[in-house]
Amino acid sequence: MDIIRIILSILLPPLGVFLQVGIGLQFWINILLTLFGYVPGIIHALYIILTRD
């Protein structure tokens, strides 16, 4: 399942974070980072997916 989240995080970072943690603080942070720049959103999404169980 993580590989699907990683692929979705590269295509649409907030979706990957949503699938990992739901709608919460990390989701909203990721939306802001994605709006400021696509790459920071991807980095944050990958960090959330790879560090959370």
PDBQT receptor file of N, H, CA, C and O in Angstrom, charges set to zero:
ATOM      1  N   MET A   1       0.824  -1.199   0.000  1.00  0.00    +0.000 N 
ATOM      2  CA  MET A   1       0.000   0.000   0.000  1.00  0.00    +0.000 C 
ATOM      3  C   MET A   1       0.864   1.257   0.000  1.00  0.00    +0.000 C 
ATOM      4  O   MET A   1       0.462   2.282  -0.551  1.00  0.00    +0.000 OA
ATOM      5  N   ASP A   2       2.057   1.190   0.618  1.00  0.00    +0.000 N 
ATOM      6  H   ASP A   2       2.383   0.358   1.066  1.00  0.00    +0.000 HD
ATOM      7  CA  ASP A   2       2.920   2.368   0.644  1.00  0.00    +0.000 C 
ATOM      8  C   ASP A   2       3.347   2.795  -0.748  1.00  0.00    +0.000 C 
ATOM      9  O   ASP A   2       3.477   3.992  -1.006  1.00  0.00    +0.000 OA
ATOM     10  N   ILE A   3       3.569   1.854  -1.649  1.00  0.00    +0.000 N 
ATOM     11  H   ILE A   3       3.463   0.882  -1.439  1.00  0.00    +0.000 HD
ATOM     12  CA  ILE A   3       4.006   2.213  -3.000  1.00  0.00    +0.000 C 
ATOM     13  C   ILE A   3       2.918   3.007  -3.715  1.00  0.00    +0.000 C 
ATOM     14  O   ILE A   3       3.223   3.918  -4.485  1.00  0.00    +0.000 OA
ATOM     15  N   ILE A   4       1.663   2.674  -3.470  1.00  0.00    +0.000 N 
ATOM     16  H   ILE A   4       1.416   1.935  -2.845  1.00  0.00    +0.000 HD
ATOM     17  CA  ILE A   4       0.555   3.415  -4.077  1.00  0.00    +0.000 C 
ATOM     18  C   ILE A   4       0.514   4.827  -3.505  1.00  0.00    +0.000 C 
ATOM     19  O   ILE A   4       0.311   5.788  -4.247  1.00  0.00    +0.000 OA
ATOM     20  N   ARG A   5       0.705   4.961  -2.196  1.00  0.00    +0.000 N 
ATOM     21  H   ARG A   5       0.871   4.181  -1.594  1.00  0.00    +0.000 HD
ATOM     22  CA  ARG A   5       0.731   6.292  -1.578  1.00  0.00    +0.000 C 
ATOM     23  C   ARG A   5       1.894   7.120  -2.089  1.00  0.00    +0.000 C 
ATOM     24  O   ARG A   5       1.753   8.326  -2.290  1.00  0.00    +0.000 OA
ATOM     25  N   ILE A   6       3.036   6.496  -2.301  1.00  0.00    +0.000 N 
ATOM     26  H   ILE A   6       3.151   5.517  -2.139  1.00  0.00    +0.000 HD
ATOM     27  CA  ILE A   6       4.202   7.223  -2.807  1.00  0.00    +0.000 C 
ATOM     28  C   ILE A   6       3.943   7.728  -4.216  1.00  0.00    +0.000 C 
ATOM     29  O   ILE A   6       4.253   8.877  -4.528  1.00  0.00    +0.000 OA
ATOM     30  N   ILE A   7       3.383   6.891  -5.061  1.00  0.00    +0.000 N 
ATOM     31  H   ILE A   7       3.130   5.957  -4.807  1.00  0.00    +0.000 HD
ATOM     32  CA  ILE A   7       3.068   7.304  -6.435  1.00  0.00    +0.000 C 
ATOM     33  C   ILE A   7       2.043   8.430  -6.423  1.00  0.00    +0.000 C 
ATOM     34  O   ILE A   7       2.189   9.408  -7.156  1.00  0.00    +0.000 OA
ATOM     35  N   LEU A   8       1.010   8.302  -5.601  1.00  0.00    +0.000 N 
ATOM     36  H   LEU A   8       0.891   7.508  -5.005  1.00  0.00    +0.000 HD
ATOM     37  CA  LEU A   8       0.002   9.367  -5.509  1.00  0.00    +0.000 C 
ATOM     38  C   LEU A   8       0.592  10.651  -4.941  1.00  0.00    +0.000 C 
ATOM     39  O   LEU A   8       0.167  11.746  -5.309  1.00  0.00    +0.000 OA
ATOM     40  N   SER A   9       1.567  10.524  -4.050  1.00  0.00    +0.000 N 
ATOM     41  H   SER A   9       1.913   9.634  -3.751  1.00  0.00    +0.000 HD
ATOM     42  CA  SER A   9       2.204  11.708  -3.478  1.00  0.00    +0.000 C 
ATOM     43  C   SER A   9       3.032  12.457  -4.505  1.00  0.00    +0.000 C 
ATOM     44  O   SER A   9       3.160  13.679  -4.428  1.00  0.00    +0.000 OA
ATOM     45  N   ILE A  10       3.584  11.753  -5.446  1.00  0.00    +0.000 N 
ATOM     46  H   ILE A  10       3.481  10.760  -5.509  1.00  0.00    +0.000 HD
ATOM     47  CA  ILE A  10       4.344  12.414  -6.503  1.00  0.00    +0.000 C 
ATOM     48  C   ILE A  10       3.388  13.116  -7.462  1.00  0.00    +0.000 C 
ATOM     49  O   ILE A  10       3.678  14.213  -7.939  1.00  0.00    +0.000 OA
ATOM     50  N   LEU A  11       2.260  12.490  -7.744  1.00  0.00    +0.000 N 
ATOM     51  H   LEU A  11       2.025  11.599  -7.358  1.00  0.00    +0.000 HD
ATOM     52  CA  LEU A  11       1.287  13.096  -8.658  1.00  0.00    +0.000 C 
ATOM     53  C   LEU A  11       0.475  14.207  -7.999  1.00  0.00    +0.000 C 
ATOM     54  O   LEU A  11       0.277  15.270  -8.587  1.00  0.00    +0.000 OA
ATOM     55  N   LEU A  12       0.009  13.958  -6.782  1.00  0.00    +0.000 N 
ATOM     56  H   LEU A  12       0.170  13.095  -6.304  1.00  0.00    +0.000 HD
ATOM     57  CA  LEU A  12      -0.827  14.919  -6.054  1.00  0.00    +0.000 C 
ATOM     58  C   LEU A  12      -0.521  14.769  -4.558  1.00  0.00    +0.000 C 
ATOM     59  O   LEU A  12      -1.136  13.947  -3.878  1.00  0.00    +0.000 OA
ATOM     60  N   PRO A  13       0.426  15.560  -4.048  1.00  0.00    +0.000 N 
ATOM     61  CA  PRO A  13       0.918  15.380  -2.683  1.00  0.00    +0.000 C 
ATOM     62  C   PRO A  13      -0.159  15.366  -1.590  1.00  0.00    +0.000 C 
ATOM     63  O   PRO A  13      -0.084  14.505  -0.713  1.00  0.00    +0.000 OA
ATOM     64  N   PRO A  14      -1.156  16.264  -1.586  1.00  0.00    +0.000 N 
ATOM     65  CA  PRO A  14      -2.143  16.200  -0.503  1.00  0.00    +0.000 C 
ATOM     66  C   PRO A  14      -2.937  14.892  -0.471  1.00  0.00    +0.000 C 
ATOM     67  O   PRO A  14      -3.368  14.463   0.599  1.00  0.00    +0.000 OA
ATOM     68  N   LEU A  15      -3.133  14.265  -1.605  1.00  0.00    +0.000 N 
ATOM     69  H   LEU A  15      -2.783  14.613  -2.474  1.00  0.00    +0.000 HD
ATOM     70  CA  LEU A  15      -3.860  12.997  -1.632  1.00  0.00    +0.000 C 
ATOM     71  C   LEU A  15      -3.083  11.902  -0.909  1.00  0.00    +0.000 C 
ATOM     72  O   LEU A  15      -3.666  11.116  -0.162  1.00  0.00    +0.000 OA
ATOM     73  N   GLY A  16      -1.780  11.848  -1.127  1.00  0.00    +0.000 N 
ATOM     74  H   GLY A  16      -1.307  12.486  -1.734  1.00  0.00    +0.000 HD
ATOM     75  CA  GLY A  16      -0.965  10.864  -0.427  1.00  0.00    +0.000 C 
ATOM     76  C   GLY A  16      -0.980  11.061   1.077  1.00  0.00    +0.000 C 
ATOM     77  O   GLY A  16      -1.050  10.091   1.831  1.00  0.00    +0.000 OA
ATOM     78  N   VAL A  17      -0.915  12.320   1.521  1.00  0.00    +0.000 N 
ATOM     79  H   VAL A  17      -0.858  13.108   0.908  1.00  0.00    +0.000 HD
ATOM     80  CA  VAL A  17      -0.963  12.612   2.952  1.00  0.00    +0.000 C 
ATOM     81  C   VAL A  17      -2.341  12.275   3.506  1.00  0.00    +0.000 C 
ATOM     82  O   VAL A  17      -2.447  11.730   4.605  1.00  0.00    +0.000 OA
ATOM     83  N   PHE A  18      -3.385  12.588   2.770  1.00  0.00    +0.000 N 
ATOM     84  H   PHE A  18      -3.299  13.031   1.878  1.00  0.00    +0.000 HD
ATOM     85  CA  PHE A  18      -4.743  12.271   3.211  1.00  0.00    +0.000 C 
ATOM     86  C   PHE A  18      -4.922  10.771   3.407  1.00  0.00    +0.000 C 
ATOM     87  O   PHE A  18      -5.528  10.342   4.388  1.00  0.00    +0.000 OA
ATOM     88  N   LEU A  19      -4.404   9.981   2.489  1.00  0.00    +0.000 N 
ATOM     89  H   LEU A  19      -3.912  10.330   1.692  1.00  0.00    +0.000 HD
ATOM     90  CA  LEU A  19      -4.532   8.531   2.617  1.00  0.00    +0.000 C 
ATOM     91  C   LEU A  19      -3.739   7.990   3.805  1.00  0.00    +0.000 C 
ATOM     92  O   LEU A  19      -4.090   6.954   4.369  1.00  0.00    +0.000 OA
ATOM     93  N   GLN A  20      -2.680   8.686   4.180  1.00  0.00    +0.000 N 
ATOM     94  H   GLN A  20      -2.395   9.527   3.722  1.00  0.00    +0.000 HD
ATOM     95  CA  GLN A  20      -1.857   8.227   5.300  1.00  0.00    +0.000 C 
ATOM     96  C   GLN A  20      -2.421   8.662   6.648  1.00  0.00    +0.000 C 
ATOM     97  O   GLN A  20      -2.523   7.845   7.563  1.00  0.00    +0.000 OA
ATOM     98  N   VAL A  21      -2.793   9.946   6.788  1.00  0.00    +0.000 N 
ATOM     99  H   VAL A  21      -2.711  10.610   6.045  1.00  0.00    +0.000 HD
ATOM    100  CA  VAL A  21      -3.173  10.466   8.108  1.00  0.00    +0.000 C 
ATOM    101  C   VAL A  21      -4.587  11.019   8.183  1.00  0.00    +0.000 C 
ATOM    102  O   VAL A  21      -5.053  11.353   9.272  1.00  0.00    +0.000 OA
ATOM    103  N   GLY A  22      -5.276  11.124   7.064  1.00  0.00    +0.000 N 
ATOM    104  H   GLY A  22      -4.897  10.853   6.179  1.00  0.00    +0.000 HD
ATOM    105  CA  GLY A  22      -6.613  11.701   7.075  1.00  0.00    +0.000 C 
ATOM    106  C   GLY A  22      -6.546  13.228   7.088  1.00  0.00    +0.000 C 
ATOM    107  O   GLY A  22      -5.490  13.821   6.871  1.00  0.00    +0.000 OA
ATOM    108  N   ILE A  23      -7.692  13.847   7.347  1.00  0.00    +0.000 N 
ATOM    109  H   ILE A  23      -8.551  13.365   7.524  1.00  0.00    +0.000 HD
ATOM    110  CA  ILE A  23      -7.735  15.308   7.385  1.00  0.00    +0.000 C 
ATOM    111  C   ILE A  23      -7.323  15.744   8.785  1.00  0.00    +0.000 C 
ATOM    112  O   ILE A  23      -8.044  15.541   9.762  1.00  0.00    +0.000 OA
ATOM    113  N   GLY A  24      -6.166  16.336   8.849  1.00  0.00    +0.000 N 
ATOM    114  H   GLY A  24      -5.581  16.501   8.056  1.00  0.00    +0.000 HD
ATOM    115  CA  GLY A  24      -5.619  16.805  10.117  1.00  0.00    +0.000 C 
ATOM    116  C   GLY A  24      -4.593  17.890   9.834  1.00  0.00    +0.000 C 
ATOM    117  O   GLY A  24      -4.554  18.453   8.740  1.00  0.00    +0.000 OA
ATOM    118  N   LEU A  25      -3.782  18.170  10.811  1.00  0.00    +0.000 N 
ATOM    119  H   LEU A  25      -3.814  17.713  11.700  1.00  0.00    +0.000 HD
ATOM    120  CA  LEU A  25      -2.793  19.235  10.689  1.00  0.00    +0.000 C 
ATOM    121  C   LEU A  25      -1.808  18.971   9.557  1.00  0.00    +0.000 C 
ATOM    122  O   LEU A  25      -1.500  19.877   8.783  1.00  0.00    +0.000 OA
ATOM    123  N   GLN A  26      -1.312  17.745   9.452  1.00  0.00    +0.000 N 
ATOM    124  H   GLN A  26      -1.562  17.009  10.081  1.00  0.00    +0.000 HD
ATOM    125  CA  GLN A  26      -0.338  17.425   8.400  1.00  0.00    +0.000 C 
ATOM    126  C   GLN A  26      -0.929  17.579   7.007  1.00  0.00    +0.000 C 
ATOM    127  O   GLN A  26      -0.229  17.975   6.076  1.00  0.00    +0.000 OA
ATOM    128  N   PHE A  27      -2.198  17.271   6.857  1.00  0.00    +0.000 N 
ATOM    129  H   PHE A  27      -2.768  16.949   7.614  1.00  0.00    +0.000 HD
ATOM    130  CA  PHE A  27      -2.881  17.440   5.569  1.00  0.00    +0.000 C 
ATOM    131  C   PHE A  27      -2.916  18.908   5.163  1.00  0.00    +0.000 C 
ATOM    132  O   PHE A  27      -2.610  19.248   4.020  1.00  0.00    +0.000 OA
ATOM    133  N   TRP A  28      -3.288  19.780   6.100  1.00  0.00    +0.000 N 
ATOM    134  H   TRP A  28      -3.536  19.505   7.029  1.00  0.00    +0.000 HD
ATOM    135  CA  TRP A  28      -3.381  21.210   5.793  1.00  0.00    +0.000 C 
ATOM    136  C   TRP A  28      -2.009  21.822   5.564  1.00  0.00    +0.000 C 
ATOM    137  O   TRP A  28      -1.860  22.703   4.717  1.00  0.00    +0.000 OA
ATOM    138  N   ILE A  29      -1.005  21.369   6.304  1.00  0.00    +0.000 N 
ATOM    139  H   ILE A  29      -1.125  20.653   6.992  1.00  0.00    +0.000 HD
ATOM    140  CA  ILE A  29       0.364  21.837   6.064  1.00  0.00    +0.000 C 
ATOM    141  C   ILE A  29       0.802  21.455   4.670  1.00  0.00    +0.000 C 
ATOM    142  O   ILE A  29       1.436  22.245   3.971  1.00  0.00    +0.000 OA
ATOM    143  N   ASN A  30       0.465  20.246   4.267  1.00  0.00    +0.000 N 
ATOM    144  H   ASN A  30      -0.050  19.604   4.835  1.00  0.00    +0.000 HD
ATOM    145  CA  ASN A  30       0.854  19.794   2.934  1.00  0.00    +0.000 C 
ATOM    146  C   ASN A  30       0.150  20.590   1.850  1.00  0.00    +0.000 C 
ATOM    147  O   ASN A  30       0.757  20.883   0.819  1.00  0.00    +0.000 OA
ATOM    148  N   ILE A  31      -1.098  20.946   2.047  1.00  0.00    +0.000 N 
ATOM    149  H   ILE A  31      -1.591  20.709   2.884  1.00  0.00    +0.000 HD
ATOM    150  CA  ILE A  31      -1.790  21.776   1.054  1.00  0.00    +0.000 C 
ATOM    151  C   ILE A  31      -1.094  23.123   0.920  1.00  0.00    +0.000 C 
ATOM    152  O   ILE A  31      -0.894  23.610  -0.192  1.00  0.00    +0.000 OA
ATOM    153  N   LEU A  32      -0.726  23.727   2.047  1.00  0.00    +0.000 N 
ATOM    154  H   LEU A  32      -0.889  23.331   2.950  1.00  0.00    +0.000 HD
ATOM    155  CA  LEU A  32      -0.017  25.012   1.990  1.00  0.00    +0.000 C 
ATOM    156  C   LEU A  32       1.331  24.880   1.291  1.00  0.00    +0.000 C 
ATOM    157  O   LEU A  32       1.681  25.711   0.454  1.00  0.00    +0.000 OA
ATOM    158  N   LEU A  33       2.080  23.847   1.628  1.00  0.00    +0.000 N 
ATOM    159  H   LEU A  33       1.795  23.171   2.307  1.00  0.00    +0.000 HD
ATOM    160  CA  LEU A  33       3.372  23.648   0.980  1.00  0.00    +0.000 C 
ATOM    161  C   LEU A  33       3.219  23.410  -0.516  1.00  0.00    +0.000 C 
ATOM    162  O   LEU A  33       4.029  23.893  -1.308  1.00  0.00    +0.000 OA
ATOM    163  N   THR A  34       2.198  22.678  -0.904  1.00  0.00    +0.000 N 
ATOM    164  H   THR A  34       1.541  22.286  -0.261  1.00  0.00    +0.000 HD
ATOM    165  CA  THR A  34       1.961  22.424  -2.323  1.00  0.00    +0.000 C 
ATOM    166  C   THR A  34       1.573  23.711  -3.050  1.00  0.00    +0.000 C 
ATOM    167  O   THR A  34       1.958  23.912  -4.202  1.00  0.00    +0.000 OA
ATOM    168  N   LEU A  35       0.818  24.575  -2.389  1.00  0.00    +0.000 N 
ATOM    169  H   LEU A  35       0.505  24.411  -1.453  1.00  0.00    +0.000 HD
ATOM    170  CA  LEU A  35       0.458  25.849  -3.003  1.00  0.00    +0.000 C 
ATOM    171  C   LEU A  35       1.674  26.758  -3.155  1.00  0.00    +0.000 C 
ATOM    172  O   LEU A  35       1.791  27.482  -4.144  1.00  0.00    +0.000 OA
ATOM    173  N   PHE A  36       2.574  26.722  -2.182  1.00  0.00    +0.000 N 
ATOM    174  H   PHE A  36       2.479  26.134  -1.378  1.00  0.00    +0.000 HD
ATOM    175  CA  PHE A  36       3.782  27.549  -2.258  1.00  0.00    +0.000 C 
ATOM    176  C   PHE A  36       4.760  27.018  -3.286  1.00  0.00    +0.000 C 
ATOM    177  O   PHE A  36       5.511  27.784  -3.890  1.00  0.00    +0.000 OA
ATOM    178  N   GLY A  37       4.754  25.731  -3.486  1.00  0.00    +0.000 N 
ATOM    179  H   GLY A  37       4.144  25.109  -2.996  1.00  0.00    +0.000 HD
ATOM    180  CA  GLY A  37       5.641  25.104  -4.461  1.00  0.00    +0.000 C 
ATOM    181  C   GLY A  37       5.364  23.619  -4.509  1.00  0.00    +0.000 C 
ATOM    182  O   GLY A  37       5.155  22.981  -3.478  1.00  0.00    +0.000 OA
ATOM    183  N   TYR A  38       5.365  23.081  -5.688  1.00  0.00    +0.000 N 
ATOM    184  H   TYR A  38       5.535  23.600  -6.526  1.00  0.00    +0.000 HD
ATOM    185  CA  TYR A  38       5.016  21.674  -5.860  1.00  0.00    +0.000 C 
ATOM    186  C   TYR A  38       6.032  20.748  -5.190  1.00  0.00    +0.000 C 
ATOM    187  O   TYR A  38       5.655  19.756  -4.567  1.00  0.00    +0.000 OA
ATOM    188  N   VAL A  39       7.308  21.072  -5.317  1.00  0.00    +0.000 N 
ATOM    189  H   VAL A  39       7.615  21.878  -5.823  1.00  0.00    +0.000 HD
ATOM    190  CA  VAL A  39       8.366  20.218  -4.771  1.00  0.00    +0.000 C 
ATOM    191  C   VAL A  39       8.326  20.153  -3.240  1.00  0.00    +0.000 C 
ATOM    192  O   VAL A  39       8.459  19.057  -2.695  1.00  0.00    +0.000 OA
ATOM    193  N   PRO A  40       8.149  21.277  -2.509  1.00  0.00    +0.000 N 
ATOM    194  CA  PRO A  40       8.033  21.151  -1.050  1.00  0.00    +0.000 C 
ATOM    195  C   PRO A  40       6.856  20.267  -0.621  1.00  0.00    +0.000 C 
ATOM    196  O   PRO A  40       6.949  19.554   0.378  1.00  0.00    +0.000 OA
ATOM    197  N   GLY A  41       5.768  20.313  -1.361  1.00  0.00    +0.000 N 
ATOM    198  H   GLY A  41       5.693  20.892  -2.173  1.00  0.00    +0.000 HD
ATOM    199  CA  GLY A  41       4.628  19.452  -1.065  1.00  0.00    +0.000 C 
ATOM    200  C   GLY A  41       4.965  17.985  -1.233  1.00  0.00    +0.000 C 
ATOM    201  O   GLY A  41       4.547  17.150  -0.431  1.00  0.00    +0.000 OA
ATOM    202  N   ILE A  42       5.719  17.669  -2.271  1.00  0.00    +0.000 N 
ATOM    203  H   ILE A  42       6.059  18.347  -2.923  1.00  0.00    +0.000 HD
ATOM    204  CA  ILE A  42       6.132  16.285  -2.511  1.00  0.00    +0.000 C 
ATOM    205  C   ILE A  42       7.069  15.810  -1.409  1.00  0.00    +0.000 C 
ATOM    206  O   ILE A  42       6.921  14.702  -0.894  1.00  0.00    +0.000 OA
ATOM    207  N   ILE A  43       8.033  16.651  -1.050  1.00  0.00    +0.000 N 
ATOM    208  H   ILE A  43       8.154  17.551  -1.468  1.00  0.00    +0.000 HD
ATOM    209  CA  ILE A  43       8.988  16.273  -0.006  1.00  0.00    +0.000 C 
ATOM    210  C   ILE A  43       8.271  16.021   1.313  1.00  0.00    +0.000 C 
ATOM    211  O   ILE A  43       8.553  15.038   1.998  1.00  0.00    +0.000 OA
ATOM    212  N   HIS A  44       7.354  16.899   1.668  1.00  0.00    +0.000 N 
ATOM    213  H   HIS A  44       7.126  17.698   1.111  1.00  0.00    +0.000 HD
ATOM    214  CA  HIS A  44       6.606  16.730   2.920  1.00  0.00    +0.000 C 
ATOM    215  C   HIS A  44       5.749  15.459   2.867  1.00  0.00    +0.000 C 
ATOM    216  O   HIS A  44       5.697  14.707   3.839  1.00  0.00    +0.000 OA
ATOM    217  N   ALA A  45       5.094  15.225   1.760  1.00  0.00    +0.000 N 
ATOM    218  H   ALA A  45       5.137  15.836   0.970  1.00  0.00    +0.000 HD
ATOM    219  CA  ALA A  45       4.246  14.033   1.630  1.00  0.00    +0.000 C 
ATOM    220  C   ALA A  45       5.075  12.760   1.755  1.00  0.00    +0.000 C 
ATOM    221  O   ALA A  45       4.675  11.824   2.446  1.00  0.00    +0.000 OA
ATOM    222  N   LEU A  46       6.214  12.721   1.098  1.00  0.00    +0.000 N 
ATOM    223  H   LEU A  46       6.539  13.482   0.536  1.00  0.00    +0.000 HD
ATOM    224  CA  LEU A  46       7.060  11.535   1.191  1.00  0.00    +0.000 C 
ATOM    225  C   LEU A  46       7.582  11.357   2.621  1.00  0.00    +0.000 C 
ATOM    226  O   LEU A  46       7.674  10.233   3.113  1.00  0.00    +0.000 OA
ATOM    227  N   TYR A  47       7.917  12.444   3.272  1.00  0.00    +0.000 N 
ATOM    228  H   TYR A  47       7.843  13.358   2.872  1.00  0.00    +0.000 HD
ATOM    229  CA  TYR A  47       8.374  12.362   4.662  1.00  0.00    +0.000 C 
ATOM    230  C   TYR A  47       7.279  11.767   5.549  1.00  0.00    +0.000 C 
ATOM    231  O   TYR A  47       7.551  10.883   6.360  1.00  0.00    +0.000 OA
ATOM    232  N   ILE A  48       6.055  12.244   5.399  1.00  0.00    +0.000 N 
ATOM    233  H   ILE A  48       5.834  12.962   4.739  1.00  0.00    +0.000 HD
ATOM    234  CA  ILE A  48       4.943  11.741   6.205  1.00  0.00    +0.000 C 
ATOM    235  C   ILE A  48       4.704  10.255   5.930  1.00  0.00    +0.000 C 
ATOM    236  O   ILE A  48       4.521   9.474   6.864  1.00  0.00    +0.000 OA
ATOM    237  N   ILE A  49       4.703   9.870   4.681  1.00  0.00    +0.000 N 
ATOM    238  H   ILE A  49       4.851  10.505   3.922  1.00  0.00    +0.000 HD
ATOM    239  CA  ILE A  49       4.420   8.475   4.326  1.00  0.00    +0.000 C 
ATOM    240  C   ILE A  49       5.532   7.535   4.800  1.00  0.00    +0.000 C 
ATOM    241  O   ILE A  49       5.252   6.440   5.288  1.00  0.00    +0.000 OA
ATOM    242  N   LEU A  50       6.774   7.950   4.660  1.00  0.00    +0.000 N 
ATOM    243  H   LEU A  50       7.002   8.840   4.263  1.00  0.00    +0.000 HD
ATOM    244  CA  LEU A  50       7.882   7.060   4.993  1.00  0.00    +0.000 C 
ATOM    245  C   LEU A  50       8.176   6.993   6.492  1.00  0.00    +0.000 C 
ATOM    246  O   LEU A  50       8.788   6.027   6.946  1.00  0.00    +0.000 OA
ATOM    247  N   THR A  51       7.757   7.991   7.271  1.00  0.00    +0.000 N 
ATOM    248  H   THR A  51       7.260   8.776   6.902  1.00  0.00    +0.000 HD
ATOM    249  CA  THR A  51       8.065   7.970   8.698  1.00  0.00    +0.000 C 
ATOM    250  C   THR A  51       6.908   7.487   9.562  1.00  0.00    +0.000 C 
ATOM    251  O   THR A  51       7.130   7.100  10.709  1.00  0.00    +0.000 OA
ATOM    252  N   ARG A  52       5.712   7.497   9.061  1.00  0.00    +0.000 N 
ATOM    253  H   ARG A  52       5.532   7.811   8.129  1.00  0.00    +0.000 HD
ATOM    254  CA  ARG A  52       4.555   7.056   9.850  1.00  0.00    +0.000 C 
ATOM    255  C   ARG A  52       4.251   5.604   9.571  1.00  0.00    +0.000 C 
ATOM    256  O   ARG A  52       4.409   5.130   8.447  1.00  0.00    +0.000 OA
ATOM    257  N   ASP A  53       3.816   4.904  10.592  1.00  0.00    +0.000 N 
ATOM    258  H   ASP A  53       3.688   5.289  11.506  1.00  0.00    +0.000 HD
ATOM    259  CA  ASP A  53       3.437   3.484  10.432  1.00  0.00    +0.000 C 
ATOM    260  C   ASP A  53       1.962   3.357  10.191  1.00  0.00    +0.000 C 
ATOM    261  O   ASP A  53       1.455   2.246  10.033  1.00  0.00    +0.000 OA
TER     262      ASP A  53
